[in-house]
Amino acid sequence: MIARINAVCRRSNGAKVISEDVEQFNIGNLDYNKKSFSVTIGESDVHLTKKEHQILYEFLKSPGELISKNDLISLIWGSEQDHTKLFDVHLINLRKKIQTWNYEIKTKFGLGMILEERL
């Protein structure tokens, strides 16, 4: 799995996984550390909620790969309850907080979401 992630990252122009245990990421101008819950974009610290961290982490694990909304919800909440609206709120807030990042979470309608380099 690590080799696959690194291969995708190489194809995405400079994105790379720093740590083999996939706890730290450096993609574009974003540095992410899962253990310390720290996110920096450039020189600025980004303060995320726990759920925003979890959402971002799922995208960082698979940059350039399509992830369905239902899969994300079940990965983050892990229950059969409908958390769609709650997920939407967290995603909107996350997108606002990472606007200065040179990657973005794009929605591919009818398919899911993907982490891609901002054009």
C-alpha positions as CSV (number, residue, x, y, z in Angstrom):
1,M,0.0,0.0,0.0
2,I,2.8,2.4,0.8
3,A,4.4,1.8,-2.6
4,R,1.1,2.5,-4.3
5,I,0.6,5.8,-2.3
6,N,4.2,6.9,-3.2
7,A,3.6,6.1,-6.8
8,V,0.5,8.2,-6.9
9,C,2.3,11.0,-5.1
10,R,5.2,10.9,-7.6
11,R,2.7,11.3,-10.4
12,S,1.2,14.3,-8.7
13,N,4.2,16.5,-9.1
14,G,6.1,16.7,-5.9
15,A,3.7,15.2,-3.4
16,K,5.4,12.7,-1.2
17,V,4.8,10.7,1.9
18,I,7.4,11.5,4.5
19,S,7.0,8.6,6.9
20,E,6.6,4.9,6.1
21,D,3.9,4.5,8.8
22,V,1.8,7.1,6.9
23,E,1.4,9.4,9.9
24,Q,3.1,12.4,8.3
25,F,2.5,13.9,4.9
26,N,4.1,16.7,3.0
27,I,2.0,17.3,-0.1
28,G,2.5,20.6,-1.9
29,N,2.8,23.4,0.7
30,L,0.9,21.4,3.3
31,D,2.6,19.5,6.2
32,Y,0.4,17.1,8.2
33,N,1.3,15.2,11.3
34,K,-1.4,12.8,12.5
35,K,0.1,12.1,15.9
36,S,0.3,15.8,16.9
37,F,-2.8,16.8,15.0
38,S,-0.8,19.6,13.4
39,V,-1.4,21.0,10.0
40,T,0.6,23.8,8.4
41,I,0.2,25.4,5.0
42,G,3.3,27.3,4.1
43,E,4.3,29.0,7.3
44,S,0.7,29.2,8.7
45,D,-0.8,26.8,11.3
46,V,-4.2,25.6,10.4
47,H,-6.5,24.7,13.3
48,L,-8.8,21.9,12.4
49,T,-11.4,20.0,14.4
50,K,-11.0,16.3,15.1
51,K,-13.5,15.4,12.3
52,E,-11.8,17.8,9.8
53,H,-8.5,16.1,10.6
54,Q,-10.1,12.7,10.0
55,I,-11.5,13.8,6.6
56,L,-8.2,15.4,5.5
57,Y,-6.3,12.3,6.6
58,E,-8.5,10.1,4.4
59,F,-7.7,12.2,1.4
60,L,-4.0,12.4,2.2
61,K,-3.8,8.6,2.3
62,S,-5.0,8.4,-1.3
63,P,-4.2,11.5,-3.3
64,G,-5.5,11.4,-6.8
65,E,-7.9,8.5,-6.0
66,L,-11.7,8.9,-6.1
67,I,-13.4,8.2,-2.7
68,S,-17.2,7.9,-2.4
69,K,-19.0,10.1,0.1
70,N,-20.6,7.1,1.7
71,D,-17.2,5.4,2.1
72,L,-15.8,8.5,3.8
73,I,-18.7,8.8,6.1
74,S,-18.4,5.2,7.2
75,L,-14.6,5.5,7.6
76,I,-15.0,8.6,9.9
77,W,-18.2,7.8,11.8
78,G,-18.2,4.0,11.4
79,S,-21.9,3.6,12.0
80,E,-25.0,2.9,10.0
81,Q,-26.6,6.2,10.9
82,D,-27.0,8.9,8.3
83,H,-24.3,11.5,8.9
84,T,-24.5,13.1,5.4
85,K,-25.4,16.6,6.5
86,L,-22.9,16.6,9.3
87,F,-20.2,15.4,6.9
88,D,-21.2,18.2,4.5
89,V,-20.7,20.8,7.2
90,H,-17.3,19.5,8.2
91,L,-16.2,19.3,4.5
92,I,-17.3,22.9,3.8
93,N,-15.4,24.1,6.9
94,L,-12.3,22.1,5.9
95,R,-12.3,23.5,2.4
96,K,-12.4,27.0,3.7
97,K,-9.5,26.4,6.1
98,I,-7.3,24.9,3.4
99,Q,-7.9,27.4,0.6
100,T,-4.3,28.5,0.6
101,W,-3.1,24.9,-0.1
102,N,-2.0,24.2,-3.6
103,Y,-4.3,21.1,-3.6
104,E,-8.0,20.9,-3.3
105,I,-10.8,18.4,-2.5
106,K,-12.9,18.3,-5.7
107,T,-16.3,16.8,-6.0
108,K,-16.9,14.6,-9.1
109,F,-20.7,14.6,-9.2
110,G,-22.2,11.1,-9.1
111,L,-18.8,9.5,-8.4
112,G,-17.3,10.9,-5.2
113,M,-14.4,13.2,-4.2
114,I,-10.8,13.4,-5.1
115,L,-7.7,15.3,-3.9
116,E,-6.1,17.1,-6.8
117,E,-3.6,19.8,-7.5
118,R,-5.2,23.2,-7.7
119,L,-5.0,24.7,-11.2
